[in-house]
């Protein structure tokens, strides 16, 4: 069984909601199980969040980050939303300077992270699990 820490701040609550969307899906569990990686996502004008994948757990930190960070991703909120709604692809975002990735040489880690987080963000954006709003994918 996969355990995802309940968030205590805006970004970790959002990440918890996104990652929990596929938590019961066996393909997702297989991707995450025993991955043992530390990823920092920094959304400009907010603050960085460390996502810790360890064993069967996913945890979040907003300070006192681990020394061993496998991947650091930095973008603005507009880019995050554009990626989630498929208005821009990750390669285009990197080439246009909208998405910065430190540790990109660890291509296996990056590709797996994209399968875990980016794919799940797209699924949530396409089919939100709560229908309290309507979303137009062509606008921001």
C-alpha positions as CSV (number, residue, x, y, z in Angstrom):
1,X,0.0,0.0,0.0
2,X,1.3,3.4,-0.9
3,X,1.3,6.2,1.7
4,X,1.3,9.8,0.7
5,X,1.9,12.4,3.5
6,X,-0.9,14.8,4.1
7,X,0.2,18.3,3.1
8,X,0.5,21.1,5.6
9,X,1.0,24.1,3.2
10,X,-0.4,25.1,-0.1
11,X,2.1,23.4,-2.4
12,X,2.3,20.1,-0.5
13,X,-1.5,19.9,-0.2
14,X,-1.6,20.4,-4.0
15,X,1.0,17.8,-4.6
16,X,-0.8,15.4,-2.3
17,X,-4.0,15.9,-4.2
18,X,-2.3,15.4,-7.5
19,X,-0.3,12.3,-6.5
20,X,-3.3,10.8,-4.6
21,X,-5.3,10.8,-7.9
22,X,-3.5,7.6,-9.1
23,X,-2.6,6.2,-5.7
24,X,-4.8,3.1,-6.2
25,X,-3.5,2.5,-9.8
26,X,-1.1,-0.5,-9.8
27,X,1.1,1.0,-12.6
28,X,1.6,4.2,-10.6
29,X,2.4,2.2,-7.4
30,X,5.0,0.2,-9.3
31,X,6.6,3.4,-10.5
32,X,6.8,4.9,-7.1
33,X,7.5,1.8,-4.9
34,X,11.2,1.7,-3.7
35,X,12.2,4.6,-6.0
36,X,14.1,6.3,-3.2
37,X,14.7,9.8,-4.8
38,X,14.5,13.3,-3.5
39,X,13.1,15.9,-5.9
40,X,12.8,19.7,-5.4
41,X,10.1,21.5,-7.3
42,X,10.4,25.3,-7.1
43,X,7.4,27.3,-8.4
44,X,8.6,30.9,-8.7
45,X,7.0,33.4,-6.4
46,X,6.2,30.6,-4.0
47,X,8.7,28.4,-2.3
48,X,10.5,25.2,-3.0
49,X,9.0,21.8,-1.9
50,X,11.0,18.6,-1.6
51,X,9.2,15.5,-2.6
52,X,10.8,12.4,-1.0
53,X,10.0,9.1,-2.6
54,X,11.2,6.4,-0.1
55,X,10.0,2.8,0.0
56,X,6.2,2.9,-0.1
57,X,6.0,6.5,1.1
58,X,5.9,9.9,-0.5
59,X,6.7,12.8,1.9
60,X,7.0,16.6,1.5
61,X,9.4,19.2,3.1
62,X,9.4,22.9,2.7
63,X,12.6,23.5,4.7
64,X,15.7,21.6,6.0
65,X,16.1,19.9,2.6
66,X,18.1,16.7,2.4
67,X,21.7,17.1,1.1
68,X,21.2,14.5,-1.6
69,X,18.9,16.0,-4.2
70,X,18.5,13.9,-7.3
71,X,16.6,16.5,-9.4
72,X,15.7,20.1,-9.0
73,X,12.9,21.6,-11.2
74,X,12.2,25.3,-11.4
75,X,9.3,27.1,-13.2
76,X,6.7,29.7,-12.9
77,X,3.0,29.0,-12.2
78,X,2.0,29.8,-15.8
79,X,4.4,27.1,-17.1
80,X,3.2,24.6,-14.5
81,X,-0.4,25.1,-15.7
82,X,0.6,25.1,-19.3
83,X,2.4,21.7,-18.8
84,X,-0.6,20.3,-16.9
85,X,-3.0,21.3,-19.7
86,X,-0.7,20.2,-22.5
87,X,-0.4,23.8,-23.9
88,X,3.4,23.3,-23.9
89,X,5.5,20.2,-23.8
90,X,8.4,19.7,-21.3
91,X,11.0,19.8,-24.1
92,X,9.7,23.1,-25.5
93,X,9.5,24.5,-22.0
94,X,13.1,23.7,-21.4
95,X,14.2,25.1,-24.8
96,X,12.3,28.3,-24.2
97,X,13.8,28.7,-20.8
98,X,10.5,28.4,-19.0
99,X,11.5,25.2,-17.3
100,X,14.9,24.8,-15.6
101,X,16.1,21.4,-14.6
102,X,19.2,20.8,-12.5
103,X,20.3,17.1,-12.7
104,X,19.0,16.7,-16.2
105,X,22.0,14.4,-16.9
106,X,20.2,11.9,-14.8
107,X,17.8,11.3,-17.7
108,X,16.3,8.1,-16.1
109,X,15.3,10.0,-13.0
110,X,13.9,12.8,-15.1
111,X,11.8,10.5,-17.3
112,X,10.5,8.5,-14.3
113,X,9.6,11.8,-12.6
114,X,7.7,12.9,-15.7
115,X,5.8,9.6,-15.7
116,X,4.9,10.0,-12.1
117,X,4.1,13.8,-11.7
118,X,3.6,15.3,-15.2
119,X,1.4,12.5,-16.4
120,X,-0.7,12.6,-13.2
121,X,-1.0,16.4,-13.4
122,X,-2.3,16.0,-17.0
123,X,-4.8,13.4,-15.9
124,X,-6.1,15.6,-13.1
125,X,-6.4,18.6,-15.4
126,X,-8.3,16.5,-18.0
127,X,-10.7,14.9,-15.5
128,X,-10.8,16.7,-12.1
129,X,-12.0,14.5,-9.4
130,X,-14.3,17.2,-8.0
131,X,-16.5,19.1,-10.4
132,X,-16.8,22.3,-8.6
133,X,-15.5,24.3,-11.5
134,X,-15.4,24.1,-15.3
135,X,-12.1,24.5,-17.0
136,X,-11.3,25.8,-20.4
137,X,-8.0,24.2,-21.5
138,X,-7.3,26.9,-24.2
139,X,-7.2,29.8,-21.7
140,X,-5.3,30.4,-18.6
